[in-house]
Amino acid sequence: MIAGVGVAAAGAWFVMRRRVEVACTIDLESTHDHFHAHVDLDGVEVDPGDEVLVHNAPTHIPFGTQRTYASRATVQRASWLRRQFVKLTGGTELYELYDVGFEG
C-alpha cells in the first residue's frame, strides 16, 4: 500500500506543470538567403522538458520578406523529475527536434 502511494506521488510529480504567460517577439524571414522563424521570450529561460506555445503567430509571409511581430507565449514548466528524465533520454529522442512546423 505504501509503495503504491509512493508510485502515485512520483507519477503526479512527473506530470505536474506550472504555466507562465510572457511577451515574446517573433522574427520571420523568407528570402533567397534565409528561411527561418525565431521566437525570443521576454525574461524566461526555456529548460529541458519545458513546452512553449506561441499565440497568434502568422502562418506564412510572402517570399522575399522579413517581418517581426510582437505576441504572447505560454511556457509550461516541467517538474524537476520530468526535467531529469528528459536530460537522461534526450539523446535518444533527437528526431523530435525535426517535428516543428507551421499549421495553417
C-alpha positions as CSV (number, residue, x, y, z in Angstrom):
1,M,0.0,0.0,0.0
2,I,2.8,2.5,0.9
3,A,4.6,1.6,-2.3
4,G,1.5,2.3,-4.3
5,V,1.2,5.7,-2.7
6,G,4.8,6.4,-3.4
7,V,4.4,5.4,-7.1
8,A,1.3,7.6,-7.4
9,A,3.1,10.6,-5.8
10,A,6.1,10.2,-8.1
11,G,3.7,9.9,-11.1
12,A,1.8,13.1,-10.1
13,W,5.2,14.9,-9.6
14,F,6.3,13.8,-13.0
15,V,3.3,15.2,-14.9
16,M,2.9,18.3,-12.7
17,R,3.4,21.5,-14.7
18,R,3.4,25.2,-14.0
19,R,2.2,27.7,-16.6
20,V,3.7,31.1,-17.2
21,E,2.5,33.6,-19.8
22,V,5.1,36.0,-21.3
23,A,5.5,38.6,-24.0
24,C,7.6,37.4,-27.0
25,T,9.0,38.7,-30.3
26,I,8.5,36.6,-33.4
27,D,11.1,37.0,-36.2
28,L,10.2,35.5,-39.6
29,E,12.3,35.6,-42.8
30,S,11.6,34.1,-46.1
31,T,14.2,35.2,-48.6
32,H,16.6,33.6,-51.1
33,D,19.4,33.6,-48.4
34,H,17.4,32.7,-45.3
35,F,14.3,30.9,-44.3
36,H,13.7,30.9,-40.5
37,A,11.3,31.5,-37.6
38,H,12.7,32.6,-34.3
39,V,10.9,33.4,-31.1
40,D,12.5,35.4,-28.3
41,L,10.7,35.1,-24.9
42,D,10.9,38.1,-22.7
43,G,12.5,37.3,-19.3
44,V,12.1,33.5,-19.5
45,E,14.7,30.8,-20.0
46,V,13.4,27.6,-21.5
47,D,14.9,24.4,-19.9
48,P,14.7,20.7,-20.9
49,G,11.2,19.4,-20.8
50,D,9.5,22.8,-21.0
51,E,6.9,23.4,-23.7
52,V,6.2,26.7,-25.4
53,L,3.0,27.7,-27.2
54,V,3.2,30.9,-29.2
55,H,-0.2,32.7,-29.6
56,N,-1.3,34.4,-32.8
57,A,1.8,33.6,-34.8
58,P,1.4,34.2,-38.6
59,T,1.2,31.1,-40.7
60,H,3.1,32.5,-43.7
61,I,4.8,35.5,-45.1
62,P,5.4,36.4,-48.7
63,F,8.7,35.2,-50.3
64,G,11.4,37.9,-50.2
65,T,10.3,39.5,-46.9
66,Q,11.4,39.7,-43.3
67,R,8.9,40.5,-40.6
68,T,8.9,41.0,-36.8
69,Y,5.8,40.6,-34.7
70,A,5.0,41.2,-31.0
71,S,3.0,38.4,-29.4
72,R,2.4,36.4,-26.3
73,A,3.5,32.9,-25.4
74,T,2.6,30.3,-22.7
75,V,5.5,28.4,-21.2
76,Q,4.7,25.1,-19.4
77,R,7.5,24.4,-17.0
78,A,8.5,20.8,-16.5
79,S,8.8,19.4,-13.0
80,W,12.2,18.6,-11.6
81,L,11.6,14.8,-12.2
82,R,10.5,15.3,-15.8
83,R,13.4,17.6,-16.4
84,Q,15.8,14.9,-15.2
85,F,14.0,12.3,-17.4
86,V,14.3,14.5,-20.5
87,K,18.1,15.1,-19.8
88,L,18.6,11.3,-19.4
89,T,16.7,10.3,-22.6
90,G,17.2,13.4,-24.7
91,G,20.0,11.9,-26.8
92,T,17.7,9.1,-27.9
93,E,14.9,11.4,-29.0
94,L,16.9,13.7,-31.3
95,Y,14.3,13.1,-34.1
96,E,11.7,15.1,-32.1
97,L,13.7,18.3,-32.9
98,Y,12.5,17.9,-36.5
99,D,8.8,17.7,-35.5
100,V,8.4,21.5,-35.9
101,G,6.2,23.3,-38.4
102,F,3.6,25.9,-39.1
103,E,-0.1,24.9,-39.1
104,G,-2.5,26.8,-41.2
